[in-house]
Amino acid sequence: MNFIDIVAGVAKVFAAINIIAATYFHYRYTVGPSSSKNYHSAQLHWFLSGLFVIIAVLADNTLSTATTVILTIAALIGPVVPITYLRKTRTQRTPTFLDQIATDDIINRTRTTNEKD
């Protein structure tokens, strides 16, 4: 077992760990409490999982050249889908400036109505 085989094995393990972590933070952001920390962690782990898959594929000398090229391209494109979904979800949840003004106006009306009663 040479150094490249060890690198491939470690990269496979890190890729698996990062896919699990990315899925966890992705779930926490979309379903659970949607904090910026979960958003950034999910993006980071999706990126790292793709990176470690690429390292594992390039270090694995048992794969053919065509398979290596296809898996490398897939590892580059794969994380784009969940990251795009996260960004779409974030833009839908983030209120615009006019939404914040409308919310402040509703809160002020509620306070003045409660003070008059």
Buried (B, 14 or more C-beta within 10 A) or exposed (E): EEEEEEBBBBBBEBBBBBBEBBBBBBEBBBEEEBEEEBBEBBBBBBBBBBBBBBBBBBBBEEBEEEEBEEBBEEBEEBBEEBBEEBEEBBEEEEEEEEEEEEEEEEEEEEEEEEEEE
